[in-house]
Amino acid sequence: MVDFTLFVFTLLSVCTSAICTTAIIDKIVFRPLLNDRWYEEDFDRSIKAHTLFFFFDGVFVISMLVLTSEAWVPFIITLLGWGFSAVSYYYNKKIVDEMATIATENSLRRCNIIRSVLWFGKFVCLVSLCLEFVYRDL
């Protein structure tokens, strides 16, 4: 029988993971199209919107880890994602405070690509974990 609480936390984590992945891919695609004068506003909006979902994603993954030991991989991916997010926001802040150089923008782009791969990998991992929970006893 499926542990309902674990299944709900896994589904919630899948949802927040999808939102985080979409937000990061949005940064990769639309960041080069922004005008220089919109960098600061984009940075402020990103911090306010993304931090909430990254926080909830962490809460759900920690809850999953408390309920089962099978959640170590999503937990580790979340920690790595948080680390790369911190580096990404550092570069973003550096672009806002100083002039945007090509090296800084390239570093930000690489960091965002790594973040998107991590969060998409976590999404795939969580979907497979959901399927495994559902079909475990069949």
C-alpha positions as a LaTeX table, in Angstrom:
\begin{tabular}{lrrr}
\hline
Residue & $x$ (\AA) & $y$ (\AA) & $z$ (\AA) \\
\hline
Met1 & 0.00 & 0.00 & 0.00 \\
Val2 & 1.23 & 3.48 & $-0.83$ \\
Asp3 & 2.15 & 5.74 & 2.08 \\
Phe4 & $-0.22$ & 8.61 & 1.33 \\
Thr5 & 1.78 & 11.29 & 3.17 \\
Leu6 & 4.97 & 10.38 & 1.33 \\
Phe7 & 3.13 & 10.31 & $-1.98$ \\
Val8 & 1.63 & 13.78 & $-1.38$ \\
Phe9 & 5.03 & 15.26 & $-0.46$ \\
Thr10 & 6.53 & 13.66 & $-3.56$ \\
Leu11 & 3.81 & 15.12 & $-5.79$ \\
Leu12 & 4.23 & 18.54 & $-4.21$ \\
Ser13 & 7.97 & 18.30 & $-4.76$ \\
Val14 & 7.36 & 17.34 & $-8.40$ \\
Cys15 & 5.24 & 20.48 & $-8.82$ \\
Thr16 & 7.76 & 22.82 & $-7.20$ \\
Ser17 & 10.56 & 21.18 & $-9.13$ \\
Ala18 & 8.71 & 21.81 & $-12.39$ \\
Ile19 & 8.15 & 25.46 & $-11.42$ \\
Cys20 & 11.83 & 25.92 & $-10.49$ \\
Thr21 & 12.96 & 24.30 & $-13.74$ \\
Thr22 & 10.65 & 26.53 & $-15.77$ \\
Ala23 & 11.85 & 29.65 & $-13.95$ \\
Ile24 & 15.50 & 28.78 & $-14.59$ \\
Ile25 & 14.92 & 27.98 & $-18.26$ \\
Asp26 & 13.07 & 31.30 & $-18.55$ \\
Lys27 & 16.26 & 32.98 & $-17.28$ \\
Ile28 & 18.35 & 31.16 & $-19.88$ \\
Val29 & 16.07 & 31.98 & $-22.80$ \\
Phe30 & 14.92 & 35.52 & $-22.02$ \\
Arg31 & 17.88 & 36.98 & $-20.11$ \\
Pro32 & 19.83 & 37.87 & $-23.28$ \\
Leu33 & 16.77 & 39.68 & $-24.63$ \\
Leu34 & 16.49 & 42.06 & $-21.66$ \\
Asn35 & 17.52 & 45.65 & $-21.99$ \\
Asp36 & 20.28 & 46.75 & $-19.57$ \\
Arg37 & 17.93 & 49.04 & $-17.68$ \\
Trp38 & 15.63 & 46.11 & $-16.74$ \\
Tyr39 & 18.34 & 43.98 & $-15.08$ \\
Glu40 & 17.72 & 45.33 & $-11.58$ \\
Glu41 & 13.95 & 44.90 & $-11.73$ \\
Asp42 & 14.32 & 41.40 & $-13.18$ \\
Phe43 & 16.75 & 40.49 & $-10.40$ \\
Asp44 & 14.40 & 41.77 & $-7.67$ \\
Arg45 & 11.43 & 39.90 & $-9.13$ \\
Ser46 & 13.45 & 36.72 & $-9.50$ \\
Ile47 & 14.62 & 36.80 & $-5.89$ \\
Lys48 & 11.10 & 37.39 & $-4.59$ \\
Ala49 & 9.41 & 34.76 & $-6.75$ \\
His50 & 12.00 & 32.00 & $-6.94$ \\
Thr51 & 13.09 & 32.01 & $-3.30$ \\
Leu52 & 9.61 & 31.00 & $-2.17$ \\
Phe53 & 9.51 & 27.99 & $-4.50$ \\
Phe54 & 13.10 & 26.96 & $-3.72$ \\
Phe55 & 12.22 & 27.10 & $-0.01$ \\
Phe56 & 9.06 & 25.01 & $-0.41$ \\
Asp57 & 10.94 & 22.56 & $-2.59$ \\
Gly58 & 13.48 & 22.12 & 0.19 \\
Val59 & 10.78 & 21.64 & 2.81 \\
Phe60 & 9.08 & 18.96 & 0.72 \\
Val61 & 12.34 & 17.12 & 0.02 \\
Ile62 & 13.34 & 17.18 & 3.70 \\
Ser63 & 9.88 & 15.85 & 4.60 \\
Met64 & 10.33 & 13.07 & 2.05 \\
Leu65 & 13.75 & 12.26 & 3.49 \\
Val66 & 12.24 & 11.97 & 6.98 \\
Leu67 & 9.60 & 9.56 & 5.66 \\
Thr68 & 11.83 & 7.36 & 3.48 \\
Ser69 & 15.49 & 6.76 & 2.80 \\
Glu70 & 14.78 & 6.59 & $-0.94$ \\
Ala71 & 14.72 & 10.38 & $-1.11$ \\
Trp72 & 18.48 & 10.89 & $-0.76$ \\
Val73 & 19.05 & 11.56 & $-4.44$ \\
Pro74 & 16.45 & 14.37 & $-4.69$ \\
Phe75 & 17.80 & 15.81 & $-1.44$ \\
Ile76 & 21.38 & 15.90 & $-2.73$ \\
Ile77 & 20.24 & 17.38 & $-6.05$ \\
Thr78 & 18.35 & 20.07 & $-4.11$ \\
Leu79 & 21.46 & 20.96 & $-2.11$ \\
Leu80 & 23.53 & 21.17 & $-5.30$ \\
Gly81 & 20.82 & 23.26 & $-6.93$ \\
Trp82 & 20.77 & 25.63 & $-3.97$ \\
Gly83 & 24.55 & 26.00 & $-4.23$ \\
Phe84 & 24.44 & 26.79 & $-7.93$ \\
Ser85 & 21.47 & 29.11 & $-7.33$ \\
Ala86 & 23.52 & 31.07 & $-4.80$ \\
Val87 & 26.34 & 31.39 & $-7.33$ \\
Ser88 & 23.87 & 32.38 & $-10.03$ \\
Tyr89 & 22.31 & 35.08 & $-7.85$ \\
Tyr90 & 25.81 & 36.31 & $-7.00$ \\
Tyr91 & 26.58 & 36.79 & $-10.70$ \\
Asn92 & 23.16 & 38.33 & $-11.22$ \\
Lys93 & 23.79 & 40.80 & $-8.38$ \\
Lys94 & 27.25 & 41.53 & $-9.80$ \\
Ile95 & 25.68 & 42.39 & $-13.15$ \\
Val96 & 23.18 & 44.70 & $-11.45$ \\
Asp97 & 25.77 & 46.47 & $-9.28$ \\
Glu98 & 28.55 & 46.69 & $-11.84$ \\
Met99 & 28.51 & 46.82 & $-15.58$ \\
Ala100 & 27.64 & 43.56 & $-17.31$ \\
Thr101 & 30.78 & 42.09 & $-18.81$ \\
Ile102 & 30.84 & 39.26 & $-21.28$ \\
Ala103 & 32.69 & 37.03 & $-18.81$ \\
Thr104 & 30.13 & 37.64 & $-16.06$ \\
Glu105 & 27.22 & 37.02 & $-18.41$ \\
Asn106 & 28.85 & 33.81 & $-19.69$ \\
Ser107 & 29.41 & 32.62 & $-16.11$ \\
Leu108 & 25.79 & 33.39 & $-15.26$ \\
Arg109 & 24.59 & 31.54 & $-18.36$ \\
Arg110 & 26.71 & 28.45 & $-17.57$ \\
Cys111 & 25.52 & 28.46 & $-13.98$ \\
Asn112 & 21.88 & 28.70 & $-15.09$ \\
Ile113 & 22.35 & 25.83 & $-17.53$ \\
Ile114 & 23.78 & 23.65 & $-14.74$ \\
Arg115 & 20.87 & 24.66 & $-12.50$ \\
Ser116 & 18.33 & 23.75 & $-15.16$ \\
Val117 & 19.94 & 20.35 & $-15.73$ \\
Leu118 & 19.98 & 19.68 & $-11.98$ \\
Trp119 & 16.36 & 20.66 & $-11.43$ \\
Phe120 & 15.17 & 18.78 & $-14.53$ \\
Gly121 & 17.08 & 15.73 & $-13.32$ \\
Lys122 & 15.39 & 16.09 & $-9.96$ \\
Phe123 & 12.02 & 16.35 & $-11.69$ \\
Val124 & 12.66 & 13.11 & $-13.58$ \\
Cys125 & 13.90 & 11.44 & $-10.39$ \\
Leu126 & 10.79 & 12.47 & $-8.48$ \\
Val127 & 8.43 & 11.32 & $-11.23$ \\
Ser128 & 10.13 & 7.93 & $-11.26$ \\
Leu129 & 9.92 & 7.84 & $-7.47$ \\
Cys130 & 6.16 & 8.54 & $-7.68$ \\
Leu131 & 5.72 & 5.74 & $-10.19$ \\
Glu132 & 7.76 & 3.42 & $-8.01$ \\
Phe133 & 5.58 & 4.25 & $-4.98$ \\
Val134 & 2.39 & 3.56 & $-6.94$ \\
Tyr135 & 3.54 & 0.30 & $-8.54$ \\
Arg136 & 5.62 & $-1.00$ & $-5.64$ \\
Asp137 & 3.10 & $-3.55$ & $-4.34$ \\
Leu138 & 1.79 & $-4.80$ & $-7.70$ \\
\hline
\end{tabular}
